[in-house]
Amino acid sequence: TTTTRLDATTVDAPSTTTREAPGAGWVPEWEDRPGLAPEEFMESDVSKPDLSGMWECPLTKWDSEGIDVVQAQKEAAKMPHCPLEMRATDKDNAMGAEYFRKNKDKIRKELLKHGAIWFRGFDLMKSVKGHREMYEALELEPCLDPLHSSGLRKFASERDALYEEVNKPSLRGHYIGLHCESTTKRTAAYAAFVCFQKATEGGGRFLVADGAAILAELDTKLLQKLYDRKIRISVSNLDLPPSLPGFVKEGVKGLVDAAVAPKFDMDLEMMFEADGKAGRLQAVEIAESPINRHPVTGLPVWFNNAHNHARKLRDRRPCGVPEVGMTEVFYADTMEPLSLEDCMEIKRASEKHITALSMEPGDVLLVDNYRALHGRDVFQGDRFHAVSWFTWDDNDEWRGDERRIVEKNGLNKAINSMMDWLPKDFESNQS
């Protein structure tokens, strides 16, 4: 556990708050399996088609009306542990991609049952080309990250539909809380997270937790309250001088709304001072239910990003995001930030069910993005993990017919080039 200190004046906490990386319910041991050199693991199979024009991330499938919270918790409590571990034998490794081709139906069935599968000790996925062989053998269809248009997502190998995870040196000290790769508008159906190089100086465990287990664990009264009131999430801040005349502020708001918000491909409302900070303009998602039924199984699950985005939780753990990118979670009916008490219950229930994976070269975590939430612990040194996102491969209506317009990528490259020099630390007075 990494603990750092900072001075933070908060509404619900003492003037000096200790930042502490959260724990986890399950912490598997490291095995120190070897990987490949970067020039080897980054090698792509140029004989295969270029996937740059992949599918657009599909629209979010919402089915959240009329949920009986008590009954939903009973159903969710029956689910098996997430993730399921599938460990390679010598025979499995000798089969290469054929192992996944032969076991495709079984793997897809287990993914639906458990929410995530940890493929452990496989040699095939130690490289970009092997990772692609794996997901093609499973007949998964790559798509864009739901936040691709924001410019905050960088490709590791664009032609292989492989994004780099958050490995940036500027964010190695940032704890990424549990979240689905989802907005109110777009959600990937599945994901395959792959490790090519674990952190060279420690840390960097990949986090996964079952949305069904969290739903079953949460205090019923809190769950009912959040379901009834819904939540809204602010995703960025622009701090203007509070003394600016009202017409100037409204002009800036209109400019941001027209020029910047569309780049995020999200349903956003520009709001002044939602979190109480004078002069702050915030981009806030529309109201959403914290519970959603799984599109395939119908199982109600905890389907939201509150553990990652709640400011009161971020201010109490290692955080390397500059103020412009700090987020907040609000009760949708009053636009008040979630109380500290409610945030701490979300923290308790979520972290009890985290498995902090010791992913090593070749390991892949296959995730049902409507069932399991993921995150990442802080790390030291260099680390290289990557991820491919997938759309619905067996339902053309859910997938849609949009494909990527490759020319959009210029903005993404420009924003990503800025991220590495953003400051790692900042002082906060917003909790």
N, C-alpha and C positions, 0 to 999 in steps of 0.2 A: 504494500500500500504506500502510495506517495502522498505526502502531506506538505502543503505549502501554506504560508500565512500571508494575509494582507489586511489592511485596515479598510473596513467597509461599513458605512453608516446605513443601517437598514431600518425598515419600519417594524419588523417582527423579530429582529435579532439584536444581540448586543452590538456595540459599536465596533468591537473587534471580533471578526468571524474567522474561524479556522476552515480552510478549504481541505477537504479530505476526499480522496477517491473512494467511491462506494465499494462495498463488498459484493459477494455473489454466493448463491446457494450451493453451487457445484464448481469445483476448481480442479480439473484434471491435471495430472503431472506432465511436465515436458519430457520428451523422449530424445531430443537432440538428433533427429534424423537429418542427414546431409541434403543439400539442395544443389542446384546448378549455378554456375557463374552467370552474372547478368547478361552477358552477350549470348549465352546459351538459352536461358529461360525466356528471353525476349524475342527469340527467333520465331518468325511466322512462316507458315507453309504457303509460299507464294503461288503454288499450283492451285490453291483453292480460290473460289470467287471472293471478291472484295465485298464485305458486308456493310460498307459505309452507308448505303441507302436503306438501312434497316427499318423495321416498322416503327411508327410513332408509339409512344407509351399509351396504352389504352385508357379510356375514361374510367374513373372510379365507379365501381358497382356498389351503390348504396342500397341497403335493405335494412333499415333501422327503426321502422315504425312498429308500434304495438308489441314491444318486447316486454315480457314479464321478467323483471330483474331477478326475483327470487328463483324462479324456475330456470332462468338462464344460468345462474350460478351452479345449480344442481347438475345441469347438463355438462357444463364446462368442467366440473370437478371429476367427471368420469374419464377424461381424456388421458392417454398414456404420456409418459415423460417425453419432453422435447429438449434436445434433439435425440433421434435414434442414431446410434453409432454403428457404422458398417466398416469393419476393419479388413484391409486387404490381406489375403494369404499369398504365399509365393505363387500358387496356381492362378489366383486372380490377377496378380501383376503380370504373369506370363501371357495372359489373354489380351492385355492392353485394352483398346476401345471395345473389343468384342465382349468383354465382361459387361459393359453398360448396355450394349445392344441386346445381348442375350437376356439380361435381367431388367429390361426397360419397364415392362408392365408391373413387375413386382416393386421396383423402385418408385414408380409414380404412385402406386397404391399406398406404399408406406409413407410417402411424403404427405399425402392427403390425410393419413391417419395421425401422424406424429407432428406435422407442421414444419419439420426440418430434419435433414439427414446429414450427419457428419461422416464424410468419406475420409477415412484415416489410414495413412500409410500407403497410398497409391502412388506409384512412380509415374504413371501416365501424365498426371496433371502438374508435373514439376515445371512445365513450359507452357508458353502461350499456345503453341500448336497442339499440345496434348490436351489442354483445357478445352479447346474448341472441339477436338475429336470426341471428348467426353460428352459435351452438351449436344452435339449433333447426333451421337449414338442414342441419346435419350429423346431425340426429335423435339428439342426445345427451340422455339423461334425467338431470336434476339429482338429487343426493342430498345428505344432510347430510355435513359433515365427520366423520371417524371420532371426533374428540374434541369434537364439538358439545356433548354433555351435560356436559362438564367446566366450561363457562363461559369457556373460554379462547379461544373463537372468536366474532368479532363480525361481524355482517352489514354490508356496504356498502349493499346493496339487497335486503332480505329477500324482497320480492315477485318479484324476478328471480333468486332462488337464487344470490346473489353475495355472497361473504364478502370482508371487507377482509383484505388480507395484513398482515404485521407491519410497519405503518407508524408505530407509536406512537413519540412523541418519546422516551419512556423507554428504548426499545430500538433507537434508531437506531445506537448504538455497539456493538450486539451482532451478532456474526457467527453466522449460522445455518448449521450444517454440513449435509452431504448427508443426506437422509432420504427415505424413501417416506412418503406420508401414510397411515400404517398402524400398527395395533397388532396384537398376537397375535390379537385378536378380530375387528377390523373393518378393511377396506381399500377405499378408493374404487377403481373400475376405471380412471377417467380423470380428467384435470383440464384446465382451460383458464385459464392465468394471463394476465391482461391488464394492460397499462400505460396508465393515464390521465394520469399526471404523473410524469416521472422526477424523481430527487432534484434539488432546486433548487440545491444547493451542492456537488454532486459525490458520487460513489460510488453505492451501491445497485444494483450489477449483480446480475441474477438468475442463479443458478447451476444448471446442469443437467449430469448425467453419466450415462453408460450403465452400468447394472448388469451387463451382459454384458462390457463392456470392463474394468470393475474386476475382475470375476471372473477374466478371462483374465490380467490384469496381476499379481495378488497372488502372493506367494511360495507355491508349491504346498504346502510343509510347513506353513506357517501356516494356509492354507485348510483343509487336511485336519485339523489340530488343532482349529480352531474348529468345523468340521462334526461331528467326533467328539464334542466336549465340549459343543457348543451354547452359547448365550449367554442371559443374563438381563439385563434393563435396569431400573434403579430410576428412577422418574419424579418422586418428590418426597420431601422430608425434613421431619421434625418433630423439632427438637432439644429434648429434655427435660433438666432437671438430672440429671446422672449419679447424684447422691446420693439420688434418689427411691427409696422402697422398691419392691421387686419387684412387690408386689400393685397398687401405684398405676400403675406402668408398664403392667402387663398390663391394667388397667382402661382406661387411655387407648388402648392398642392395640385393645381390643375396641370402644371407642366409635368410633374412626376407621374401623375395619373395617366397622362396621355403618352409620355415618351418612355418611361422606365417600367411601369407596371406590366405592360403587354409583353415585355421580354421574359417575364417569369411564367407566362402561360398558366396563371393561377387566377382564381376568382378573388380579387383583392379589393378592399375599400381603404382609401386614404383617410386617416383620422388623426386629428391633433390631440396630443396630451392624454391619450387613452390610459397610459400608465402613471399619469400624474406629473410627469416632468414638463416644466414650462418650456414651450417652444418646440417640443418634439413632435415630428410628423411620423406616423407609423403606418406601415402597410399591413393590414389585418385581413386574414382569411374570413370567409363567410362562416356562419354558424354550422357546426357539425355535431353529430352524435358521437359520444365517446365509445359507444357499443355499436357493432355492425354484425349482421349475419354473414357468414362465409358464403360466397357466391355459389359454391358447388355443394357443400354439405349442409348449409343452412344453420350451422352451429353459431350461436352468438359469441362474440369474442371482444376483448378489449382492443379496440382498433383506433388508436390515436397516438400522438407524439408528445403527450404531456410530460412524460419523464425526461425527455430530452429538452423540451422547450420552456418549461416553467422556470421563471427567473429566480425564484427563491431556492430552487434546487441547483441551478447553475452557479449561483453566488456562494454555494457551500461546497463546491468541488472544483478541481483544477479546470480552468477555463482559459483558452487562448484566443477567443473570438473578440475582435474589436467591437466597440459600442455600436457601430452601424449594423452589425450582424447579430446583436443580442435579441433574444426572443422573449415572448411572454405569453402566458395562457390566461384567458379571461372566462368568467361565467358569461355566457352569451346574452343573457337577459338583462344584465346590469352593466356589463363591461367593466366589472371590478376584477382585478387579478385574483387568481385562486389564493385562498388563505394559506398561511404557513401550515396550519393543522392538516388541511386537505392535501397539500403538497407532500407532507411527511408520510401520510398514509399511502399515497401513490408510490412514494419512494420505497417504503417498507414492503408493500405487496409485490412491487416489480422486482426489487433486488433479491428477494427471497427465492425467486424462480429464475434468476440469471444462471446460465452455465457459462463460465469464463473459459472459453476454449483455448487450449494450447496448440493452436494450428501451426504446423510445420510444413516445409516444402512438399508440395503435392497434395496437401489436404484441401478438401473442398467442403464448404457448407452449402447444401442445397436447401433453399428456403421457400416455403409457401408464404408469400408476402401479405396475404390476408389473414394469416394465422399467427406467424411468429414475428417478434420484434427483434431488432439487432442494434448493436452499438460497438464501441471500442474503448479499451482502457488506454491510459497514457503509456508512453514508451520512451526509451532512450536509444540513441544511435540511429541506424538506418533500418527501414522496414519496407518491404514491398509486397502488398496484398493488392488484389484487383477483383473486379466483379463484372459479371454479365447479367443484364436484366432481360426478362422474357415476357412476351405477351401470351394471350390465350391461343394455343395451337390447335384446339379442338372445337372452337366456337367462333366462326367468322364474324358474327354480329358483335360479340363482345370485343373482338380484336379491332374491328373497324378496318377501313381501307386506306388510312393515312400512312404515308411513308416519309422518311426524313428528307428535307430539302438541305442538301449538303452545304449549300452556300451560306447557311445561317451560322456556320461554325466560326467565322471570324470574330464575332463578339465573345464567344466562349474562350478562345485563345487569348484575347486581350485581357479579359478579367482574370483568367488563371495566372497570367504572367504577373499580375499585381499581388496575388495572394501570398507569395513567398516572402515579400518584404513587409507585410502587415505586422504590427507589434504583437508579441506573444501575450503580454500581460496588460492589464488596465485596472484602474481603480473604479469601484462601483459604489453608487449610493442610491441604487434603484430597487431595493427589495423591501 
